[in-house]
Each structure stands twice: as structure tokens, then as C-alpha cells.
């Protein structure tokens, strides 16, 4: 059972929720002049008619995160300063993407402490998505639907339909009951054919001349990784408070497999020496490695943000689709 709640009442509910949760939803960021997941206090702030430029991950996996502070004789973990939970209004693709990051940060040995302490605060409110956007190909990857959410919402003119399955959230809602089950997009404008990359053809595909086209096309800015909801690479950096200081802090900062120096060692050796090799790594990671390791869906969720972000108009969607056409030739070599 769900509830129909007018916008004024919903804003009152959001105000009460804000006492216990930091609330994020797609909204216009005036400072950065884009749509991202921002703090919201009113329904009217939520942007629904265009895709967010960034994903939800910067909420629970910050771009720059202080891990600890240190001095000559003392080390102190950085503590969280807000005890409230986190409530995120997000579409199915981003909800599924969070599940991918969970596998990476929880299931690669010991759970990652710095990820887990924020992740465990998160509750998800599914935004019904029935049409998708220009660059989406979520249907091809089965990420157009989601089940692991605490509540679902359908925004209509002047009111919101809400279904809250989570007991902690359900207590905030009451009023006019109305049956509501979220619907999901059934067809995108784009359709991806996932390449059949396997142990038998992996090496041959990896040596293909197909990847050389990206040596000149890609500038290695890493923008595609920045907006991707499932990319998880980071650098760990110690920052001193002054030139001669022994006091400082250790930070975890997002990095990118597409940056030319990503595989560079202290001696100056690069294990992947070209942008074509970096693109190959990214494609294999999204459409072979992750599934081979965790035995489930592919890493990519088909949000298409990387295509929106690339300053050289390189389409990851086209890259993967075109690779699929190349594979029969590789298998015959």
C-alpha cells in the first residue's frame, strides 16, 4: 500500500526526516552549474527532467576523504561529524551501481572500513523511471529494475506517491492511501550487445589492433571514471601541514585507470603504456573481470554518463558495441 501526499505535506515530511537523515536527490548545483546529488529540503528542488551529471557515489565514497591525522608521536583516526543517516533519492541504475561498489569494498578480503562506515548509514528511495534518457542503455544490462530500496516514489504534478517498506521510514508517512508499485523503463533508445569475452579469447582480444585507435583519440583526463557510479580506484596521499612539518593527514582521493600515470611505479615504469591499453583495461574490467570475480552481473550499469562527460566525444557505448563486432574476427585468427 502507498500514500498520495501533496507537495506541501511532503516538504513537511522532508523537514522531519532531516532531523534523522541527510537527504540527497538530483538537484541543480548553482556553484558548479550542473545537476548532481545535492542536499534537498523541498520537493521543488528535485530535478527529474534530465539526468544527473554525477552519480550518487560521492555521497558514500567521497572524492577526497581524510582517513587519519598524524604527528611525530600520535595517530588519530578521522571521526565522522554527523550522526544522522543518509537518505538518497535515486533511479534504479544508481541503486544497482551501489550494489557493485558493495561487492568491491566488502568482498575483496576484509570490508573497507572507510567505505563501510558511510555505506551503513545509507537508505535508498527509488525514483520511478519509466522512460530513461538519451544516453541510457540500462535495459540491455538488466539494471533498469531494482529491488533493494527502502522506499519508492513517483513524482506527479503537485503530489508524490510513496511506498515505504522500511519500518524506520514508514513511520513518517500517513494520509490518503493509494495502491502504488513503481514501474520501470522497458526500452532504451540505445541497445547494447554485450561482448562475449571469455578465458579462451581474452588474450587474443587484448592484443587486437582495435585498441590502438584510442592512443590518439583519448587524452587521458579520467573524466569518464569520475562520473561513473561503479569506478572505485583511489590514491592514498599523505599531506603535510607545512614544508618542515611532521604533522599532517592521510587522504584517500579518487583516481582513474584512464590517467596515463595510473600504473606508473616509483621507478618510472608504466605497466600500461598507452591510452589504448587503458581503454582495453577499462572495458575488460566492466565486461569481464568483475563478473568473473563475483559471478554475477557486469560492472557497468548502463547509465551512459561517461558518454556525456568525454571532452573528445568518445562513446563507451559505441566502443563496447563495436568490440562485439570485432570478436568474431578475433576468434577466427
C-alpha positions in Angstrom: 0.0 0.0 0.0 1.2 3.5 -0.7 0.2 7.1 0.1 -0.6 10.1 -2.1 0.9 13.1 -0.4 0.7 16.7 -1.8 4.0 18.6 -2.2 3.4 20.8 0.9 2.9 17.8 3.1 5.9 16.1 1.5 8.0 19.1 2.3 6.9 18.9 5.9 7.9 15.2 6.0 11.3 16.0 4.5 11.8 18.5 7.3 11.1 15.9 9.9 13.3 13.3 8.0 16.1 15.8 8.0 16.3 15.6 11.8 17.4 12.0 11.4 18.8 11.8 7.9 20.9 13.9 5.5 18.7 13.9 2.4 20.2 13.9 -1.2 18.4 14.0 -4.5 19.1 15.1 -8.1 19.2 18.9 -7.9 20.8 21.9 -9.6 24.2 22.8 -8.1 24.4 26.6 -8.6 28.1 26.7 -7.7 29.2 24.0 -10.1 26.4 24.7 -12.6 25.4 21.1 -13.1 22.9 18.6 -11.8 24.2 16.3 -9.1 23.1 14.7 -5.9 22.7 17.6 -3.5 21.2 18.2 -0.1 17.5 18.9 -0.6 14.8 20.2 1.7 11.9 20.6 -0.7 10.3 18.5 -3.5 10.5 21.5 -5.8 14.4 21.3 -5.7 14.4 17.8 -7.2 15.3 17.7 -10.9 13.6 15.0 -12.8 13.6 16.1 -16.4 17.3 15.5 -17.1 20.0 13.0 -16.0 22.4 13.9 -13.2 25.9 14.8 -14.4 27.4 12.9 -11.5 26.4 9.7 -9.7 25.4 9.0 -6.0 28.8 7.6 -5.2 30.4 10.9 -4.0 27.9 10.8 -1.0 29.2 7.5 0.5 32.6 7.4 -1.2 33.8 11.0 -1.1 36.1 12.4 -3.8 38.6 13.3 -1.1 38.4 11.6 2.3 40.6 12.2 5.4 41.4 8.8 6.8 43.7 9.8 9.7 45.7 12.7 11.2 49.3 12.2 12.4 52.1 14.0 14.2 55.5 12.9 15.4 54.1 10.9 18.2 50.4 10.5 17.6 48.0 9.0 15.0 44.3 9.7 15.2 41.5 8.3 13.0 39.3 10.9 11.4 35.9 10.7 13.0 32.5 11.3 11.3 31.0 14.5 12.5 27.3 13.8 11.6 25.5 11.0 13.4 22.5 11.1 11.1 21.7 8.5 8.5 21.8 9.2 4.7 18.6 9.1 2.6 19.3 9.1 -1.2 16.5 9.6 -3.9 18.0 7.7 -6.9 17.0 5.8 -10.0 17.4 2.1 -10.5 20.7 2.3 -12.3 22.4 4.1 -9.4 20.8 1.8 -6.9 22.3 -1.2 -8.8 25.6 0.6 -9.1 25.8 0.9 -5.3 25.5 -2.9 -5.2 28.5 -3.1 -7.5 30.6 -0.9 -5.2 29.5 -3.0 -2.2 31.0 -6.1 -3.8 34.3 -4.3 -4.4 34.6 -2.7 -1.0 33.1 -5.5 1.1 34.0 -8.7 -0.7 37.7 -8.2 -1.7 39.0 -9.6 1.6 38.2 -7.6 4.7 35.5 -5.0 4.4 36.8 -1.5 3.7 36.3 0.4 7.0 36.2 3.9 5.5 33.6 2.9 2.9 31.5 0.8 5.3 31.1 3.4 7.9 29.3 5.7 5.5 27.6 3.0 3.4 25.9 1.5 6.5 24.1 4.8 7.0 22.5 4.8 3.6 18.8 4.2 2.8 17.6 4.4 -0.8 14.5 5.9 -2.1 13.8 4.7 -5.6 12.7 7.3 -8.1 10.4 5.7 -10.6 12.0 5.8 -14.0 9.8 4.7 -17.0 11.5 6.5 -20.0 15.2 6.8 -19.4 17.4 9.4 -21.0 19.3 9.9 -24.3 22.5 8.0 -23.3 21.0 5.3 -21.1 21.3 1.6 -22.0 20.3 0.1 -18.6 17.8 -2.3 -20.1 20.5 -4.1 -22.0 22.2 -4.8 -18.7 19.2 -5.6 -16.6 19.8 -2.6 -14.3 16.6 -0.8 -15.3 14.9 -2.5 -12.3 15.9 -2.5 -8.7 14.6 -4.2 -5.6 16.9 -3.3 -2.8 15.4 0.1 -1.8 13.8 1.3 1.4 11.0 3.3 -0.2 9.8 4.2 -3.7 8.4 7.4 -5.0 6.5 8.6 -8.1 6.6 12.4 -8.6 3.4 13.8 -10.2 2.1 17.3 -10.7 1.6 18.7 -7.2 1.9 15.4 -5.3 4.0 12.4 -4.7 3.1 8.7 -4.5 5.1 7.0 -1.8 5.6 3.4 -0.8 7.8 2.9 2.3 8.7 -0.7 3.0 11.4 0.2 5.6 9.9 0.4 9.1 12.2 3.3 10.1 10.9 5.4 7.2 7.2 4.1 7.2 6.5 5.9 10.4 6.9 9.3 8.7 4.1 8.7 6.2 0.3 8.6 6.6 -2.7 10.1 4.9 -4.7 9.1 1.8 -3.9 5.5 0.9 -3.5 4.7 -2.8 -2.1 1.5 -4.3 1.4 2.1 -5.7 4.1 -0.1 -7.2 6.9 1.5 -9.1 7.2 0.9 -12.8 10.5 0.6 -14.7 11.7 1.6 -18.2 11.3 -1.3 -20.6 13.2 0.0 -23.6 16.1 2.5 -24.1 16.9 4.5 -27.2 20.2 2.6 -27.2 20.7 -1.1 -27.2 24.0 -2.7 -26.1 25.2 -6.1 -27.3 27.5 -7.3 -24.5 30.7 -8.8 -26.0 31.3 -12.5 -25.2 34.7 -12.1 -23.6 35.9 -15.3 -22.0 39.1 -17.1 -21.0 39.6 -18.6 -24.4 39.5 -15.3 -26.4 40.7 -12.8 -23.7 44.3 -12.7 -24.7 43.6 -12.5 -28.4 41.1 -9.7 -28.0 43.6 -7.9 -25.7 46.2 -7.9 -28.4 43.8 -6.6 -31.1 44.7 -3.5 -33.1 41.2 -2.3 -32.2 42.5 -0.6 -29.1 45.1 1.5 -31.0 42.5 4.0 -32.2 42.3 5.3 -28.6 46.0 6.2 -28.4 45.3 9.4 -30.2 41.6 9.9 -29.5 41.8 9.7 -25.7 43.5 12.5 -23.8 43.6 10.5 -20.5 41.6 13.1 -18.5 39.8 10.4 -16.4 36.5 12.3 -16.6 34.7 9.1 -17.6 35.8 7.4 -14.4 34.8 10.4 -12.3 31.2 10.3 -13.3 30.9 6.5 -13.4 28.9 5.2 -10.5 30.9 1.9 -10.3 34.5 3.1 -10.7 36.3 2.7 -7.4 40.0 3.4 -7.9 41.8 5.8 -5.5 45.2 7.0 -4.5 46.3 7.3 -0.8 48.3 10.5 -0.2 50.0 12.0 2.9 49.7 15.7 3.1 52.0 17.7 5.5 50.7 20.9 7.1 53.9 22.7 6.2 57.2 22.4 4.4 59.1 21.4 7.5 56.2 20.0 9.4 55.9 16.4 10.6 52.2 16.9 11.2 49.6 16.1 8.5 46.8 13.9 7.3 46.4 10.9 5.2 43.7 11.2 2.5 42.1 8.8 0.1 41.4 10.6 -3.2 39.7 9.3 -6.3 41.9 8.2 -9.2 41.4 6.9 -12.7 42.6 3.9 -14.7 42.5 6.2 -17.7 45.1 8.6 -16.4 48.4 8.0 -18.1 50.4 7.7 -14.9 47.9 5.4 -13.1 50.1 2.3 -13.5 53.4 4.2 -13.1 55.7 2.8 -10.3 58.2 4.7 -8.2 60.9 3.8 -10.7 59.0 5.4 -13.6 57.9 2.2 -15.2 54.3 2.2 -16.7 52.7 -1.2 -16.9 50.1 0.2 -19.4 51.9 2.5 -21.7 49.2 3.8 -24.0 45.6 5.1 -23.8 44.5 2.2 -25.9 45.8 -0.2 -23.3 44.0 1.8 -20.6 40.7 1.7 -22.6 41.2 -2.1 -23.0 41.7 -2.4 -19.2 38.5 -0.4 -18.5 36.4 -2.4 -21.0 37.7 -5.7 -19.7 37.1 -4.6 -16.1 33.5 -3.6 -16.8 32.6 -6.5 -19.0 34.8 -9.4 -17.9 36.8 -9.1 -14.7 34.0 -8.1 -12.4 31.6 -10.8 -13.4 34.4 -13.4 -13.5 35.4 -12.5 -9.9 32.0 -12.1 -8.3 29.9 -14.5 -10.5 27.0 -12.1 -11.2 26.1 -9.1 -13.4 28.6 -7.0 -15.2 30.1 -4.0 -13.5 28.7 -1.4 -15.9 25.1 -0.4 -15.2 24.4 1.5 -18.5 23.8 5.0 -17.1 25.7 6.5 -20.1 27.3 9.3 -18.0 30.7 8.6 -19.4 29.5 9.4 -22.9 28.1 12.7 -21.6 31.3 13.6 -19.9 34.0 12.8 -22.5 35.5 16.0 -24.0 36.7 14.1 -27.1 33.2 12.6 -27.8 34.4 9.0 -27.2 31.4 6.9 -26.7 31.9 4.0 -24.3 28.6 2.6 -25.5 29.9 2.6 -29.1 33.3 1.2 -28.0 31.7 -1.8 -26.4 29.2 -2.4 -29.3 32.0 -2.1 -31.9 34.2 -4.5 -29.9 31.4 -7.0 -30.1 31.6 -6.8 -33.9 35.4 -7.4 -33.7 35.2 -10.5 -31.6 34.2 -13.0 -34.4 37.3 -11.8 -36.4 39.5 -12.3 -33.3 38.1 -15.8 -32.8 39.0 -16.7 -36.4 42.6 -15.6 -36.1 
